[in-house]
Amino acid sequence: MSGNFAVSATGLNKQVVTRFAPSPTGFLHIGGARTALFNWLFARHHGGKFLLRVEDTDRARSTEGAVAAIFDGLEWLGLGGDEPAIFQFERSARHAEVANQLLAQGDAYRCYATPEELAELREQQRAAKQPMRYDGRWRDRDPSDAPTNAPYVIRLKAPREGETVIEDAVQGRVVVQNAELDDMILLRSDGTPTYMLAVVVDDNDMGVTHVIRGDDHLNNAFRQLGIIKAMGWEEPVYAHIPLIHGSDGAKLSKRHGALGVDAYRDEMGMLPEAVLNYLLRLGWGYGDEEIISRERAIELFDVSGVGRSPSRFDIKKLENLNAHYLREADDARLAGLTAPRIAVRLGMAQLPPGAGDVLALAMPSLKPRAKTLNEIAEGAEFLFKSCPLDFDEKALALLDESARELLGKTADALDPVQDWTVEAIEEAIRRVAEEAELGLGKVAQPLRAALTGRTVSPGIFDVLFLLGKVESLKRLNDVGQTSAGRSN
């Protein structure tokens, strides 16, 4: 192997290899995205490799659509693998090969227990309030005792004496008594490998040095180590990360809001850099730094900074981070991301030609007051609406008789303006306010309502400039005609 090397918890110098291994049964979960990020950053920090593996052995629930959704989410976040992804189902023959090798060397055995026998065993254990686990009834029994051609599974001979210890990079030293570990199934009666076997074989064959995953897999690690030790393979460094909880402290679920990465992008209007920054700080920290770029994260990240307590997902904090990244983002990029959202809001297939240029020009006025792309789209709607505008109740309340009269004077003052700049527009509006002996706000409020149909918008001079002279005067005249017709 080439590349930089790091000293693992086992004390061996070896190139760091991490992996993210989602099951393609749905979208890319926000918790899975954080796991992918931590693996990606750890590999980058140590100059190693980040690999992807699709764990598609559950054929009934795995779909091509889910695979595409997961890859799409990873691509949006910029967390692609360093090599083509491995699909676990395609490696079934290799998994079976390892199971049979364990069988041949006496570290596994054929179990002929029937489903009915196992159900009865579980019922007895439940009645006796004992832990429900396989009792090893075929562990030392002669296979010749089994009925001819009877179906069987292959089980691992788990150690029964002593204890298994994991020096977890996040959880610390964790000990399990081997008496608590049962003889798990490696190959089912139809010859297909179980998840527990496939994961271990794939990690070994992919050269994975550090298994960074959710702490709901910690118990699995003790059982999987039985395979690793029996095969004489090198143990990986384990780092089990606490799960993400909702704001109420309960495990994150649908009732807490969006769970898939695609929802944060499509429905909520978040930027990938904001989501990454938020996920990075969700369970990991470095001093008081809150705004951390990808480059800075690569420089700083290590699993030693991951806490042992579950993190609480706070959508408000994510929105505030997103607001920061919106302000920092390129205006043309934001225009491209916002245009389709505006078109949807206005019921259009797409915005008219040149809309992107107008939006980019408007971004310095739009993005400082927005937390999401959706809010930018909402604030930019007025630029592309057709007359007559739809007025909300607050805007309509501002357009009384005196306001219409003032708007007429404003239109008269704007009509002769030749050089349509913000400065020239401001000069004309201020002149109207002075002549009417009103504060600028008293002129700006009905003007904003007439031009946008709302009471909130970018600065009024920017609104006039962005709409252009022709459209601005058209909207002012339209309000006058509509109001006049309403009063007759």
HURA-V139540 format. One record per residue. N is the residue number from 1. RES is the residue in three letters. PHI is phi in whole degrees, -180 to 180 (NA if undefined). PSI is psi in radians with two decimals (NA if undefined). Layout:
# HURA-V139540
n->{N N}
res->{RES RES}
phi->{PHI PHI}
psi->{PSI PSI}
This chain:
# HURA-V139540
n->{1 2 3 4 5 6 7 8 9 10 11 12 13 14 15 16 17 18 19 20 21 22 23 24 25 26 27 28 29 30 31 32 33 34 35 36 37 38 39 40 41 42 43 44 45 46 47 48 49 50 51 52 53 54 55 56 57 58 59 60 61 62 63 64 65 66 67 68 69 70 71 72 73 74 75 76 77 78 79 80 81 82 83 84 85 86 87 88 89 90 91 92 93 94 95 96 97 98 99 100 101 102 103 104 105 106 107 108 109 110 111 112 113 114 115 116 117 118 119 120 121 122 123 124 125 126 127 128 129 130 131 132 133 134 135 136 137 138 139 140 141 142 143 144 145 146 147 148 149 150 151 152 153 154 155 156 157 158 159 160 161 162 163 164 165 166 167 168 169 170 171 172 173 174 175 176 177 178 179 180 181 182 183 184 185 186 187 188 189 190 191 192 193 194 195 196 197 198 199 200 201 202 203 204 205 206 207 208 209 210 211 212 213 214 215 216 217 218 219 220 221 222 223 224 225 226 227 228 229 230 231 232 233 234 235 236 237 238 239 240 241 242 243 244 245 246 247 248 249 250 251 252 253 254 255 256 257 258 259 260 261 262 263 264 265 266 267 268 269 270 271 272 273 274 275 276 277 278 279 280 281 282 283 284 285 286 287 288 289 290 291 292 293 294 295 296 297 298 299 300 301 302 303 304 305 306 307 308 309 310 311 312 313 314 315 316 317 318 319 320 321 322 323 324 325 326 327 328 329 330 331 332 333 334 335 336 337 338 339 340 341 342 343 344 345 346 347 348 349 350 351 352 353 354 355 356 357 358 359 360 361 362 363 364 365 366 367 368 369 370 371 372 373 374 375 376 377 378 379 380 381 382 383 384 385 386 387 388 389 390 391 392 393 394 395 396 397 398 399 400 401 402 403 404 405 406 407 408 409 410 411 412 413 414 415 416 417 418 419 420 421 422 423 424 425 426 427 428 429 430 431 432 433 434 435 436 437 438 439 440 441 442 443 444 445 446 447 448 449 450 451 452 453 454 455 456 457 458 459 460 461 462 463 464 465 466 467 468 469 470 471 472 473 474 475 476 477 478 479 480 481 482 483 484 485 486 487 488}
res->{MET SER GLY ASN PHE ALA VAL SER ALA THR GLY LEU ASN LYS GLN VAL VAL THR ARG PHE ALA PRO SER PRO THR GLY PHE LEU HIS ILE GLY GLY ALA ARG THR ALA LEU PHE ASN TRP LEU PHE ALA ARG HIS HIS GLY GLY LYS PHE LEU LEU ARG VAL GLU ASP THR ASP ARG ALA ARG SER THR GLU GLY ALA VAL ALA ALA ILE PHE ASP GLY LEU GLU TRP LEU GLY LEU GLY GLY ASP GLU PRO ALA ILE PHE GLN PHE GLU ARG SER ALA ARG HIS ALA GLU VAL ALA ASN GLN LEU LEU ALA GLN GLY ASP ALA TYR ARG CYS TYR ALA THR PRO GLU GLU LEU ALA GLU LEU ARG GLU GLN GLN ARG ALA ALA LYS GLN PRO MET ARG TYR ASP GLY ARG TRP ARG ASP ARG ASP PRO SER ASP ALA PRO THR ASN ALA PRO TYR VAL ILE ARG LEU LYS ALA PRO ARG GLU GLY GLU THR VAL ILE GLU ASP ALA VAL GLN GLY ARG VAL VAL VAL GLN ASN ALA GLU LEU ASP ASP MET ILE LEU LEU ARG SER ASP GLY THR PRO THR TYR MET LEU ALA VAL VAL VAL ASP ASP ASN ASP MET GLY VAL THR HIS VAL ILE ARG GLY ASP ASP HIS LEU ASN ASN ALA PHE ARG GLN LEU GLY ILE ILE LYS ALA MET GLY TRP GLU GLU PRO VAL TYR ALA HIS ILE PRO LEU ILE HIS GLY SER ASP GLY ALA LYS LEU SER LYS ARG HIS GLY ALA LEU GLY VAL ASP ALA TYR ARG ASP GLU MET GLY MET LEU PRO GLU ALA VAL LEU ASN TYR LEU LEU ARG LEU GLY TRP GLY TYR GLY ASP GLU GLU ILE ILE SER ARG GLU ARG ALA ILE GLU LEU PHE ASP VAL SER GLY VAL GLY ARG SER PRO SER ARG PHE ASP ILE LYS LYS LEU GLU ASN LEU ASN ALA HIS TYR LEU ARG GLU ALA ASP ASP ALA ARG LEU ALA GLY LEU THR ALA PRO ARG ILE ALA VAL ARG LEU GLY MET ALA GLN LEU PRO PRO GLY ALA GLY ASP VAL LEU ALA LEU ALA MET PRO SER LEU LYS PRO ARG ALA LYS THR LEU ASN GLU ILE ALA GLU GLY ALA GLU PHE LEU PHE LYS SER CYS PRO LEU ASP PHE ASP GLU LYS ALA LEU ALA LEU LEU ASP GLU SER ALA ARG GLU LEU LEU GLY LYS THR ALA ASP ALA LEU ASP PRO VAL GLN ASP TRP THR VAL GLU ALA ILE GLU GLU ALA ILE ARG ARG VAL ALA GLU GLU ALA GLU LEU GLY LEU GLY LYS VAL ALA GLN PRO LEU ARG ALA ALA LEU THR GLY ARG THR VAL SER PRO GLY ILE PHE ASP VAL LEU PHE LEU LEU GLY LYS VAL GLU SER LEU LYS ARG LEU ASN ASP VAL GLY GLN THR SER ALA GLY ARG SER ASN}
phi->{NA -108 111 -81 -125 -133 -85 -82 -66 -84 87 -97 -81 -159 -62 -70 -132 -115 -148 -119 -130 -78 -95 -83 -113 177 -73 -78 -63 -62 -69 -65 -61 -66 -61 -60 -61 -63 -65 -63 -66 -62 -64 -65 -59 -99 67 -103 -121 -117 -116 -116 -138 -93 -91 -105 -74 -82 -67 -70 -106 -79 -132 -65 -62 -68 -59 -63 -65 -67 -63 -63 -65 -65 -65 -60 -83 74 -117 -71 -77 -84 -139 -56 -64 -99 -106 -61 -61 -69 -104 -57 -64 -66 -61 -65 -59 -66 -60 -70 -66 -63 -63 -66 -91 85 -97 -146 -152 -84 -116 -103 -61 -83 -55 -67 -62 -67 -65 -65 -61 -64 -66 -64 -66 -64 -65 -88 55 -102 -59 -88 -149 -63 -92 73 -63 -107 -59 -117 -88 -72 -58 -69 -72 -76 -59 -60 60 -71 -68 -148 -112 -105 -113 -78 -85 -73 -65 -108 -104 78 -143 -113 -119 -120 -92 -76 -68 -112 -83 84 -78 -125 -123 -129 -73 -63 -63 -85 -96 -96 -84 -73 -77 -101 -123 -75 -66 -90 88 -85 -78 -84 -57 -61 -73 -59 -60 -66 -63 -65 -59 -65 -69 -84 75 -66 -98 -132 -98 -107 -156 -64 -73 -71 -98 -60 -63 -61 -59 -65 -74 -68 -62 -60 -68 -59 -68 -65 -85 73 -87 -74 -76 -76 -84 -98 -140 -98 -92 -58 -73 -89 -109 -76 -63 -91 91 -85 -54 -57 -145 -60 -69 -87 118 -63 -113 -89 -58 -61 -70 -67 -79 -84 -86 -98 73 -93 -91 -61 -66 -72 -62 -63 -60 -67 -64 -60 -83 -91 109 -133 -152 -141 59 -99 -68 -109 -91 -129 -72 -60 -64 -67 -64 -61 -65 -96 -68 -156 -68 -64 -89 -84 -80 -94 -97 -60 -95 -107 -78 -125 -63 -65 -65 -63 -62 -66 -65 -63 -60 -61 -71 -63 -64 -85 -74 -65 -65 -66 -63 -64 -62 -66 -77 -88 -52 -63 -68 -66 -59 -63 -63 -95 70 -110 -66 -162 -75 -65 -55 86 -63 -61 -66 -64 -63 -60 -66 -84 -56 -58 -90 -88 -73 -63 -104 -115 -108 -140 -64 -64 -70 -64 -61 -63 -70 -98 -53 -59 -68 -121 -79 -105 -78 -77 -71 -93 -103 -78 -60 -66 -67 -63 -66 -80 -95 -85 -59 -67 -67 -64 -65 -66 -66 -62 -64 -65 -62 -64 -74 -83 -55 -81 -67 -90 -90 -78 -115 -59 -65 -67 -64 -60 -61 -65 -67 -64 -66 -62 -64 -65 -66 -86 54 -124 -69 -58 -62 -68 -87 -67 -63 -68 -64 -63 -61 -68 -87 -119 80 -132 -102 -125 -166 -59 -51 -62 -67 -66 -58 -62 -63 -69 -69 89 -64 -61 -68 -61 -66 -61 -68 -65 -66 -65 -63 -63 -68 -64 -68 -63 -66 -71 -85 -79}
psi->{2.56 2.96 -3.08 2.77 2.65 2.69 2.06 3.04 -0.29 -0.11 0.06 2.43 2.12 2.57 2.31 2.27 2.11 2.95 2.66 2.22 1.34 2.70 2.23 1.15 0.10 -2.71 3.02 1.86 2.56 -0.57 -0.67 -0.65 -0.70 -0.71 -0.77 -0.76 -0.82 -0.72 -0.76 -0.82 -0.71 -0.76 -0.77 -0.73 -0.65 0.17 0.51 -2.67 2.53 2.11 2.73 2.44 2.20 2.01 1.44 0.57 -0.37 1.53 -0.49 -0.56 -0.27 2.32 2.69 -0.60 -0.69 -0.70 -0.80 -0.70 -0.69 -0.82 -0.66 -0.77 -0.73 -0.69 -0.74 -0.66 -0.13 0.60 0.78 2.70 2.80 -0.18 2.84 2.50 2.56 2.40 2.08 -0.67 -0.58 -0.22 0.30 -0.66 -0.68 -0.71 -0.77 -0.62 -0.77 -0.72 -0.75 -0.54 -0.73 -0.66 -0.79 -0.60 0.10 0.19 0.07 2.91 2.81 2.30 2.14 0.21 2.33 2.78 -0.62 -0.72 -0.77 -0.65 -0.71 -0.70 -0.78 -0.66 -0.71 -0.75 -0.67 -0.75 -0.60 0.05 0.73 2.75 2.38 1.85 2.75 2.41 0.07 0.50 -0.42 0.13 -0.81 0.25 2.58 2.18 -0.36 -0.24 -0.30 2.62 2.64 2.31 0.39 2.48 2.65 2.78 2.82 2.17 2.61 2.45 1.61 2.58 2.50 -0.36 2.74 -2.69 2.78 2.31 2.34 2.18 1.47 2.37 -0.29 -0.85 -0.23 -2.73 2.15 2.29 2.38 2.35 2.30 -0.40 -0.34 -0.15 2.27 3.03 1.62 2.72 2.35 -0.83 2.31 3.03 -0.36 0.12 0.00 2.51 2.65 2.86 -0.76 -0.67 -0.83 -0.72 -0.81 -0.80 -0.79 -0.76 -0.74 -0.84 -0.47 -0.11 0.43 2.18 -0.50 2.06 1.79 1.98 3.08 2.62 -0.07 -0.17 0.04 -0.76 -0.61 -0.62 -0.69 -0.66 -0.67 -0.52 -0.48 -0.70 -0.81 -0.81 -0.70 -0.57 -0.15 0.43 2.79 2.36 2.39 2.90 2.22 2.46 1.74 2.03 2.33 2.59 2.88 2.31 2.85 3.09 -0.37 0.04 -0.14 2.74 2.37 2.24 -3.14 -0.52 -0.25 -0.04 -2.72 2.42 -0.50 2.53 -0.63 -0.54 -0.63 -0.58 -0.94 -0.86 -0.64 -0.27 0.71 2.70 2.54 -0.64 -0.53 -0.76 -0.75 -0.80 -0.73 -0.79 -0.63 -0.74 -0.01 1.40 -0.12 2.55 2.79 1.70 -2.40 0.14 2.19 -0.78 1.89 2.03 2.91 -0.76 -0.74 -0.64 -0.72 -0.70 -0.67 -0.52 2.38 2.69 -0.27 -0.32 -0.02 2.27 2.91 -0.18 2.60 2.57 2.65 2.20 2.20 1.81 -0.53 -0.70 -0.69 -0.75 -0.70 -0.68 -0.72 -0.67 -0.71 -0.83 -0.49 -0.76 -0.55 -0.27 2.69 2.37 -0.68 -0.67 -0.80 -0.64 -0.73 -0.62 -0.50 -0.58 -0.83 -0.57 -0.69 -0.74 -0.75 -0.76 -0.58 0.06 0.55 2.62 -0.70 2.83 2.76 2.80 2.49 -0.09 -0.61 -0.70 -0.72 -0.75 -0.78 -0.69 -0.55 -0.30 -0.73 -0.44 -0.48 -0.78 -0.47 -0.42 0.16 2.61 -0.32 2.91 -0.54 -0.68 -0.59 -0.77 -0.74 -0.74 -0.36 -0.09 -0.72 -0.42 -0.43 0.16 2.73 2.63 2.56 2.49 2.74 2.18 2.35 2.98 -0.71 -0.71 -0.72 -0.61 -0.43 -0.32 1.01 -3.04 -0.79 -0.61 -0.70 -0.65 -0.73 -0.66 -0.63 -0.77 -0.64 -0.76 -0.69 -0.63 -0.53 -0.48 -0.76 -0.07 2.06 -0.84 1.67 1.35 2.85 -0.68 -0.80 -0.66 -0.81 -0.72 -0.77 -0.74 -0.73 -0.59 -0.70 -0.77 -0.74 -0.77 -0.57 -0.04 0.83 2.70 2.71 -0.63 -0.58 -0.44 -0.71 -0.62 -0.94 -0.52 -0.76 -0.76 -0.74 -0.60 -0.50 -0.32 0.06 2.97 -0.04 2.31 3.06 3.04 2.47 -0.59 -0.66 -0.70 -0.85 -0.76 -0.79 -0.64 -0.53 2.78 -0.83 -0.86 -0.67 -0.85 -0.62 -0.77 -0.67 -0.77 -0.64 -0.70 -0.72 -0.78 -0.75 -0.73 -0.68 -0.75 -0.56 -0.55 -0.25 NA}
